[in-house]
Amino acid sequence: MLMRDVLNSDVVCCEGTTTAAEAANLMRERHVGDIVVLAQGPDARTPIGLITDRDLVVEVMAKGVDPCGVQVSRFMRTPVVIAHENEEAELVIERMRLNGVRRIPVVDQNGLVGIVTMNDLLCALNADMSNMLGVLQQSKRNEQHRRR
């Protein structure tokens, strides 16, 4: 399974100059738990960081930092761990495990094309396993039918 077959192309993005309050509002409006931070200028589709709702809570709220006065560049996760759209899921899952991340931006030669979460991968793998189980069940029925 390739990343391009699993990714969610509706990625919420911001720039490093976005404030924590703006990021929180963006997450609320778009009903997401993560935002990909993109480079500014000519490389505007290049992911340079990632922030999650947990980052906002742990790094801003819990520390009593004014969310209107701190930019996401101060607490975003860098370097950002990325996947390429033509990579196999098993390689990306291993990269996620090694880096301890549950969300990973997906890029092509032009930059960001989507994001993949552990939930996306689990759903896709579950569908594959269900299909494999269906093959086993159907082959058993076929054999029983032939042997009558």
N, C-alpha and C positions, 0 to 999 in steps of 0.2 A: 504494500500500500504506500503510495507516494503522498507527500505532504500536500501537493496541489489538489488531491482528492479528498482531503480531510479539513483543510484550513477554512477558517471563517474570514471572508474578504471584507466584512463590515467592521473594520478596526477603528477604534476610537484613538485619536492621536492628539498630541499637543506639542508645543515647543518648550524648551527648557526654561523659558522666561515666564511660563504660566505659573500662577500662584497655587499654593496648596488648596486654598478655598475655591479657586476656579476649577481645579482638577476634581475636587470633591463634587462640585455642582455638575460638572460634565459627566462624572460617573453616575450620579443620581438621575440626570436627564436621559442618559442613554442606557441605563440599567445594566451597567457593566462593573466588574471588579478590577479592571486594569486599564491602563492607558500607555500606549507606546509613545515615547518621547522621540521626536524627529529632529534631525539636524536642520539648521537654518541655511538659507542661501541656495547655491546651485545643487547641493546634495540633499534637497528637502525631502526626499523619500528614503533617507538612510536612518535606520533606528540607532539612536545613541544611548537609550536608556529605557527603563520600564518602571512604572510605579503601580502599586496595587492599593486597594482599599486598606489592607493591613499596614502598608507602609505609612499611609496617612495617619492611621491610629497610633502606631508604635513610634514613629519618628516625629510626628507633629503634635497630635492631641495629647498623648501621654507625657510628652516633655514640656507641655505648656507653651509651645511655640505658637505665635500668632499666625494662623493659616493665611491671612491676607498679606502678611509681610515676608513670607518665605517662598522662594521659587522652587519648582520641582527639581531643578538641576542640583539643588543642595542635598536631596535625599533619594534621588532616583537610583535604581540598581544599574551599576555599570561595572565592568563592560557588559553590554547586553549580550545574552546568549541567543543566537539566531539559528534558524534552519533554512535550507534552500528548498524551493518548491519541488525540485526533482529528487529529493532525498527520500530514502525508505524510512518508514515509521520506526523500525527497530533501531536505526542509528540515532534518530532524534530522541527516542525514549531513553536510550543510554546516555545521551548528552544531557538530557533533563535530569536524570538520576545523578550523574556525576556533579552537576552544578547545583542540585537541590532546588530546581525551579519547576513550577507547574504550568507556566505559560511561556510560549516562545514565539516571537515574531518570525514570520516566514518571508523571505525575500527572493527576488529573481534578479536578473542582471541590471534591472532599472531601479531596484529598491524594494520597499515594502509592498507585499501583495496580500498579506493576511496574518492571522495569528492562530496558533493551535494550542489548546489547553489539554490538560490530562483528561478532562471530561470528554472532549472531542475524540481523543484517542481511545479511551475506554469504550465509548459508544461504537466506534468503528470496529474495534477488535471484537466486541461482543456480537456485532452483526456478522462478522466473518465466522466466528465460532458457531453461531446459530445456523449459518448456511452449511458449515461442515457437518454439523449434527444432522441436518436435513439430508445431506448426501448419504450418510450412514443409514439413516432410517429408510430412505427410499431404496437403497441397494438391498437392504434386508427384505423389504416388501417385494422387490423385483425377483429376488432369488426364491422366495416362498411361492410366488406366482408361477415361476418356471418349473418348479419341482412338483407341482400338483399333478 
